[in-house]
Amino acid sequence: MGLIDTHTHLESFVRRGELPATLLRARDAGLERMITIGTDTDDWPAYRALARAHPDLVNFTVGLHPCSVGEDWAGRVAQLEDFWKTSPAISGAARTESTLTPVALGEIGLDRFHLPKDAGEAEKIFGWQQAAFIAQLALAKRLDCPVVVHSRGAFAECIAMIDASAVAWRKVVFHCFTEGPLEMAELMKRGGFGSFTGVITYKSAGNVRAAALAQGLGRLMIETDAPFLTPMPHRGKPNEPAYLRHTAEFCAEVFGVGYEELAEATTANAKSFFGLA
C-alpha cells in the first residue's frame, strides 16, 4: 500500500530544477500520490499544469493563503472559481477530471504568527485575512468541495468562522495540526479532520501525538508540508515528499500498528476526503 502526501508545495522544487528527482525519490519511498497546495495566483496555473503532466501522481488545490492576503485580496479570490470549470483538453495528453480541476479549496484561513509587530498594521492585515477567509468559505460552500485550512494562532476564530459559513465540516481539514487533544475534540464533534506533518516526530510534540491518538487511526491523514517541517531523522534539512515515509513509520509506532496498516488507513482516509480515485 502506497502513501499519499496530502499537503506539499512543489513550486519550490520546480524553481530549483529539482522536480524530476524529487518525484522519483517520492515514488521510491512508496508514495502513490501527492497533493500540491495552492497559495496565490502565481502557483495555481503552474500546479494545474503539473497535475496534467503527472496525472498518476499529482493532484492540486487552489486557494489564497492568509500570508498572501493583501489589500487586493478580493480580485485574486474572484479568480478561484474558474479553476473548477472544465479546461480544454490538450491533444495527446492524458486527461481526467482530477488532473484538470482542484481536489480542494485551500490553503485558506488565518495566521497571527506572521503579522507585523505594529498593532495598527497587524489589525488591518488580519481584517483582510478574515474577509478573504469568509469569501473563500462562501465559495467552498457553493462548490461543495473539500477545504484545507491554515490556522496559526487563530484556532478558535477559524472554528467560529467555519461554523458561521455553514460549510459541511466533514469536508474540512486543518492541515499541520499542532494543537492538542482539546482542540481536536472541537474538530471531531463537528466532523472535521486534522492532518499531521513531521512535527509529530519531534520530541517536544507530545500534545500533537495526543491529538492524533484522540482523532484515531480511522481519521488520520499525514502530510509533509514540504519544503517545511522536516520530520526526524532529517530535521534541519529541507523537507520533501519522500520524507513522508519517516512520518508514516513514526505514526505506526505511535498507534501501535504495523506500517502497512498505517499506510492503508491514511491512504484510504485521504482518498475518501479528497475524492481521489
Secondary structure, 3 states (H helix, E strand, C coil): CCEEEEEECCHHHHHCCCHHHHHHHHHHCCEEEEEECCCCCCCHHHHHHHHHHCCCCEEECECCCHHHCCCCHHHHHCCHHHHHCCCCCCCCCCCCHHHHCCCCEEEEEEECCCCCCCHHHHHHHHHHHHHHHHHHHHHHHHHCCCEEEEEECCHHHHHHHHHHHCCCHHHEEECCCCCCHHHHHHHHHHCCEEEECHHHHCCCCHHHHHHHHHHCHHHCEECCCCCCCCCCCCCCCCCCHHHHHHHHHHHHHHHCCCHHHHHHHHHHHHHHHHCCC
